[in-house]
Structure formats: structure tokens, C-alpha cells
Amino acid sequence: MFRYRSPQHWLEIFKAYYGPMHRTFAALDIDGQQALSGDLLALIDRLNRSGDTTMVVPSEYLEIVVTRR
């Protein structure tokens, strides 16, 4: 689960410290940044399970391990 003080807090942290998101926002103009922020916050709003102003969003991922024989 992703747990943050708020959806906006999550967005600020990921924009600052998560490389792919940091680079994406850096490549966009201000209108693009605002549009992407709005889309991400809307997605979080749909997935948020906190029931209050904090953020609790399930985090699933696929891990693949490749081995050579």
C-alpha cells in the first residue's frame, strides 16, 4: 500500500524523487504538467481507500526473474 499524508503529498514526493516521474514532468510545459497532475490525482481519487484526506492506495507489481541455464 502507498500511504501518504495526502494525494498531493504523494505527487510532490514522486515528482521530486522518483526518476521517471521527475523526468516526465521536467519534459512537459506548464500546461502539460498541470494536465498530468490532474490525471494522476483523479486516478488516486478513484483508488484511494483511506476514507479521509490521507492517501492509502494499493500497490501491485509484477516481478520477473530471468535465469540463464
PyMOL CGO cylinders between C-alpha atoms (Angstrom):
from pymol import cmd
from pymol.cgo import CYLINDER

trace = [
    CYLINDER, 0.00, 0.00, 0.00, 1.14, 3.51, -0.75, 0.3, 1, 1, 1, 1, 1, 1,
    CYLINDER, 1.14, 3.51, -0.75, 0.49, 5.60, 2.38, 0.3, 1, 1, 1, 1, 1, 1,
    CYLINDER, 0.49, 5.60, 2.38, 0.96, 9.36, 2.28, 0.3, 1, 1, 1, 1, 1, 1,
    CYLINDER, 0.96, 9.36, 2.28, -0.38, 12.40, 4.11, 0.3, 1, 1, 1, 1, 1, 1,
    CYLINDER, -0.38, 12.40, 4.11, -2.47, 13.27, 1.06, 0.3, 1, 1, 1, 1, 1, 1,
    CYLINDER, -2.47, 13.27, 1.06, -2.62, 12.59, -2.67, 0.3, 1, 1, 1, 1, 1, 1,
    CYLINDER, -2.62, 12.59, -2.67, -0.89, 15.94, -3.23, 0.3, 1, 1, 1, 1, 1, 1,
    CYLINDER, -0.89, 15.94, -3.23, 1.90, 14.89, -0.85, 0.3, 1, 1, 1, 1, 1, 1,
    CYLINDER, 1.90, 14.89, -0.85, 2.41, 11.68, -2.86, 0.3, 1, 1, 1, 1, 1, 1,
    CYLINDER, 2.41, 11.68, -2.86, 2.57, 13.68, -6.09, 0.3, 1, 1, 1, 1, 1, 1,
    CYLINDER, 2.57, 13.68, -6.09, 5.13, 16.12, -4.66, 0.3, 1, 1, 1, 1, 1, 1,
    CYLINDER, 5.13, 16.12, -4.66, 7.35, 13.28, -3.40, 0.3, 1, 1, 1, 1, 1, 1,
    CYLINDER, 7.35, 13.28, -3.40, 7.20, 11.35, -6.66, 0.3, 1, 1, 1, 1, 1, 1,
    CYLINDER, 7.20, 11.35, -6.66, 7.81, 14.43, -8.79, 0.3, 1, 1, 1, 1, 1, 1,
    CYLINDER, 7.81, 14.43, -8.79, 10.89, 15.25, -6.72, 0.3, 1, 1, 1, 1, 1, 1,
    CYLINDER, 10.89, 15.25, -6.72, 12.41, 11.82, -6.08, 0.3, 1, 1, 1, 1, 1, 1,
    CYLINDER, 12.41, 11.82, -6.08, 11.06, 9.18, -8.50, 0.3, 1, 1, 1, 1, 1, 1,
    CYLINDER, 11.06, 9.18, -8.50, 13.27, 9.43, -11.58, 0.3, 1, 1, 1, 1, 1, 1,
    CYLINDER, 13.27, 9.43, -11.58, 10.77, 8.52, -14.31, 0.3, 1, 1, 1, 1, 1, 1,
    CYLINDER, 10.77, 8.52, -14.31, 8.14, 10.91, -12.98, 0.3, 1, 1, 1, 1, 1, 1,
    CYLINDER, 8.14, 10.91, -12.98, 10.69, 13.64, -12.31, 0.3, 1, 1, 1, 1, 1, 1,
    CYLINDER, 10.69, 13.64, -12.31, 11.93, 13.42, -15.91, 0.3, 1, 1, 1, 1, 1, 1,
    CYLINDER, 11.93, 13.42, -15.91, 8.40, 13.32, -17.31, 0.3, 1, 1, 1, 1, 1, 1,
    CYLINDER, 8.40, 13.32, -17.31, 7.37, 16.49, -15.51, 0.3, 1, 1, 1, 1, 1, 1,
    CYLINDER, 7.37, 16.49, -15.51, 10.63, 18.19, -16.48, 0.3, 1, 1, 1, 1, 1, 1,
    CYLINDER, 10.63, 18.19, -16.48, 9.93, 17.44, -20.16, 0.3, 1, 1, 1, 1, 1, 1,
    CYLINDER, 9.93, 17.44, -20.16, 6.43, 18.98, -20.09, 0.3, 1, 1, 1, 1, 1, 1,
    CYLINDER, 6.43, 18.98, -20.09, 5.43, 22.61, -20.35, 0.3, 1, 1, 1, 1, 1, 1,
    CYLINDER, 5.43, 22.61, -20.35, 3.29, 24.08, -17.56, 0.3, 1, 1, 1, 1, 1, 1,
    CYLINDER, 3.29, 24.08, -17.56, 0.02, 23.11, -19.26, 0.3, 1, 1, 1, 1, 1, 1,
    CYLINDER, 0.02, 23.11, -19.26, 1.23, 19.54, -19.69, 0.3, 1, 1, 1, 1, 1, 1,
    CYLINDER, 1.23, 19.54, -19.69, 2.38, 19.38, -16.08, 0.3, 1, 1, 1, 1, 1, 1,
    CYLINDER, 2.38, 19.38, -16.08, -1.00, 20.59, -14.86, 0.3, 1, 1, 1, 1, 1, 1,
    CYLINDER, -1.00, 20.59, -14.86, -2.85, 18.11, -17.08, 0.3, 1, 1, 1, 1, 1, 1,
    CYLINDER, -2.85, 18.11, -17.08, -0.70, 15.20, -15.90, 0.3, 1, 1, 1, 1, 1, 1,
    CYLINDER, -0.70, 15.20, -15.90, -1.07, 16.24, -12.25, 0.3, 1, 1, 1, 1, 1, 1,
    CYLINDER, -1.07, 16.24, -12.25, -4.84, 16.37, -12.69, 0.3, 1, 1, 1, 1, 1, 1,
    CYLINDER, -4.84, 16.37, -12.69, -4.93, 12.94, -14.31, 0.3, 1, 1, 1, 1, 1, 1,
    CYLINDER, -4.93, 12.94, -14.31, -2.76, 11.38, -11.60, 0.3, 1, 1, 1, 1, 1, 1,
    CYLINDER, -2.76, 11.38, -11.60, -4.78, 12.94, -8.78, 0.3, 1, 1, 1, 1, 1, 1,
    CYLINDER, -4.78, 12.94, -8.78, -8.03, 11.76, -10.42, 0.3, 1, 1, 1, 1, 1, 1,
    CYLINDER, -8.03, 11.76, -10.42, -6.64, 8.22, -10.60, 0.3, 1, 1, 1, 1, 1, 1,
    CYLINDER, -6.64, 8.22, -10.60, -5.62, 8.34, -6.94, 0.3, 1, 1, 1, 1, 1, 1,
    CYLINDER, -5.62, 8.34, -6.94, -9.07, 9.64, -6.04, 0.3, 1, 1, 1, 1, 1, 1,
    CYLINDER, -9.07, 9.64, -6.04, -10.64, 6.57, -7.65, 0.3, 1, 1, 1, 1, 1, 1,
    CYLINDER, -10.64, 6.57, -7.65, -8.26, 4.14, -5.92, 0.3, 1, 1, 1, 1, 1, 1,
    CYLINDER, -8.26, 4.14, -5.92, -7.87, 5.81, -2.52, 0.3, 1, 1, 1, 1, 1, 1,
    CYLINDER, -7.87, 5.81, -2.52, -9.10, 3.62, 0.34, 0.3, 1, 1, 1, 1, 1, 1,
    CYLINDER, -9.10, 3.62, 0.34, -8.33, 5.95, 3.22, 0.3, 1, 1, 1, 1, 1, 1,
    CYLINDER, -8.33, 5.95, 3.22, -11.80, 7.38, 3.78, 0.3, 1, 1, 1, 1, 1, 1,
    CYLINDER, -11.80, 7.38, 3.78, -10.29, 10.71, 4.84, 0.3, 1, 1, 1, 1, 1, 1,
    CYLINDER, -10.29, 10.71, 4.84, -7.85, 13.28, 3.46, 0.3, 1, 1, 1, 1, 1, 1,
    CYLINDER, -7.85, 13.28, 3.46, -4.86, 10.93, 3.64, 0.3, 1, 1, 1, 1, 1, 1,
    CYLINDER, -4.86, 10.93, 3.64, -3.87, 8.54, 0.87, 0.3, 1, 1, 1, 1, 1, 1,
    CYLINDER, -3.87, 8.54, 0.87, -3.95, 4.76, 1.05, 0.3, 1, 1, 1, 1, 1, 1,
    CYLINDER, -3.95, 4.76, 1.05, -3.69, 3.20, -2.41, 0.3, 1, 1, 1, 1, 1, 1,
    CYLINDER, -3.69, 3.20, -2.41, -2.98, -0.45, -3.18, 0.3, 1, 1, 1, 1, 1, 1,
    CYLINDER, -2.98, -0.45, -3.18, 0.34, -1.06, -4.87, 0.3, 1, 1, 1, 1, 1, 1,
    CYLINDER, 0.34, -1.06, -4.87, 0.67, -4.10, -7.08, 0.3, 1, 1, 1, 1, 1, 1,
    CYLINDER, 0.67, -4.10, -7.08, 3.61, -5.01, -9.23, 0.3, 1, 1, 1, 1, 1, 1,
    CYLINDER, 3.61, -5.01, -9.23, 4.86, -7.85, -11.33, 0.3, 1, 1, 1, 1, 1, 1,
    CYLINDER, 4.86, -7.85, -11.33, 8.31, -9.19, -10.60, 0.3, 1, 1, 1, 1, 1, 1,
    CYLINDER, 8.31, -9.19, -10.60, 10.01, -11.27, -13.25, 0.3, 1, 1, 1, 1, 1, 1,
    CYLINDER, 10.01, -11.27, -13.25, 13.21, -13.17, -12.59, 0.3, 1, 1, 1, 1, 1, 1,
    CYLINDER, 13.21, -13.17, -12.59, 15.12, -14.47, -15.59, 0.3, 1, 1, 1, 1, 1, 1,
    CYLINDER, 15.12, -14.47, -15.59, 17.73, -17.13, -15.12, 0.3, 1, 1, 1, 1, 1, 1,
    CYLINDER, 17.73, -17.13, -15.12, 20.22, -18.49, -17.62, 0.3, 1, 1, 1, 1, 1, 1,
    CYLINDER, 20.22, -18.49, -17.62, 20.79, -22.18, -17.97, 0.3, 1, 1, 1, 1, 1, 1,
]
cmd.load_cgo(trace, "trace")
